[in-house]
Amino acid sequence: MESSLEMFIFFAIGVGIFFVSTFLHELGHVALHRLFSGDGRWEIIMGNGNVIKKFGKITFRSWFMFSGHTTWQKVDAPKLCRALWLAGGFLANIVLAATIYLFTPGFGGDFWRLALLFNIFQALFTMIPIVYPIGPYKGMPSDGLQIYRLIRDKEQT
């Protein structure tokens, strides 16, 4: 049987993986937004509740390790560019999962296995076209739903 300390450490590592993967997901949105628009008006918000600390365009709120989202100003750009901005988080998770898979022989133990699975899960889950029904994202459209709506919309730009 595992000790309480081992279980706590595994839980803490899991929370750390969740936070890092979510933060990199949000950076994926920002990277493609900047690449295809050149626009610097974006913000990453990690967590919900009261603001704990702000570092430039990155805000940490209470419970920062459990959620994140990115905002940017509306920019006139082709649909493909806007779709790529929205898919940036998905792509970041896929690249991270592929990197873990390729560079950790045998997945490198529980830590890397958990990181690999979480990134695959996050990539797939965020692309399901839904409005989140519960949790910190309640009422918000998923990245997949935003892409679907963008494609479905009749406007051309």
N, C-alpha and C positions, 0 to 999 in steps of 0.2 A: 504494500500500500504506500502511496506517495505521501510525503509529509505535507503539512499545511504550508510550510515555507516554499516547497517546490510548486505546489498548486498556486500560491500567490505569485510567484515569479513567472509561471507560465501565463497566468491571467494578465499580469503587468506587461509581459512581452506581447501578448495578443492585443492589448489596448494600444501599445506602441506601434504595432504593425498596422492596426486600423487607422491610427492618426497619420502615420507617414504615407500610407497608401492613399488615403483620402486627400491629403495635402498635395501629393504628386498628381492625383487626378485633377484637382483644381488648377495646378500649374500647367497641366496639359491643355486645358481650355485657354488659359492666358497665353501660352506660347503660340498656339495656332491663331488666336485672335490678333496678337501682335504681328506675327509673320504675314498674315494675309490682309491686315487692315493698316498696320503701322500706327494704329491708334493706341495711345497710352492711358486712356480713361477706363480703367478696370479696377476692381477690388476683389480680393479674396476674403471671405468671412468664414472663419472656422468656429463652429459651435453656435449655441443659442444663448439667449439671456443677456446679462450685463456684460459690458465691455470690460475685459481684464487688462488688455494691453494692445496697443496699435503700433505696428512697425511699418511706416510708410503706407502702402496700399494693402497691407495684410492686417486684418483685425482678428484678435483672439477673444472670444466670448466665453462665458462660463460653459462648462461641458464641451470645450473646444475639441476634445479628442474623439467625439462621436459623430460629427457632421461637418459639412462644409459646402459652400456654394460660391460661385463667381458671378459678379455682375459687371457689365460694361455698358457704355453709352451706345445708343443706336448709331450705327454707321451705315451709310449706303454702300452696299457691296453685293456682288452676285450671290445667288442662292447657294451655290457650291461652296463659296468661302464661308458663309454663315453656317452651313451644315458642318463644315470641317471644324469651326470653332466649337460647335456643340459636341462634336465627336472627339474633341481633343482629350477629354478625360478618359473616355473609353480606350483611345489609342495609347494613352500614358499607362493605363493599367495593363493592357496587352503587352506593351514593350517591357514593362517591369516584370510581368509573369514570365515572358519569354527569356528575359535576362536571368531570372532566378533558375529557370529550368535548364538553361544552357550552361550556366557557370557554377552550379552547385551539384557536384556528382552525387547521385542517389538522393537528391533534394537536400542534402546536408543536414538531415535531422529534422526534429519537430519545428524549429523556428522557421526554416526555409520552406518546409512543407505548408505550414500555416500561412506564410506570406504568399506563396504561390496560389494556394486555394482562395485566399481572400481576394487577391487581385483578379483572378478569373471570375469569381462571384461578383465582385463590384463592377467589373466591365460588363458582364452580361446583364446584371440586374438594372444598371442605369440605362441600358438600351431598350428595355421593355417599355413600350409606349403606354404609360399610365400616369394618372394623377395619384401621388402618394396618399394613401388613406390614413396613415397613422405616423407617429414618431416625429422627429424634428423636421421632416420634409412635408408634413401633412398639408395637403392642398396645393403643393407645388407640382408642376409637370416634370416628369423625368426627362433626361437628355433625349431619349428615344422618342418621346411624345413631342418634344419641341422640334426635332428633326422631321418627324412625320407631318406635323402641322406646317412646317416650312415648305416641304415638298408638295403638300396638298394645296397650299395657298396659290391662287391664280397669278399673283403679281410676279413679275419677271426679275426684279432686282433684289 
